[in-house]
């Protein structure tokens, strides 16, 4: 797998707490994609609004 950098407007950043080890990117202002790379495999974990993903 090649490692390429996403453009800055996706706001790609690591997550903390229960989501440590994952990253998120902003597909739209309130549409997120949670992912991680493990053993050279891209794992797309979850997508949704900020409140869908992070609020109970």
PyMOL commands that set and color helices and strands:
alter all, ss='L'
color gray80, all
select helices_A, chain A and resi 8-10+17-19+50-54
alter helices_A, ss='H'
color red, helices_A
select strands_A, chain A and resi 13-14+23-28+31-38+41-48
alter strands_A, ss='S'
color yellow, strands_A
deselect
rebuild
show_as cartoon
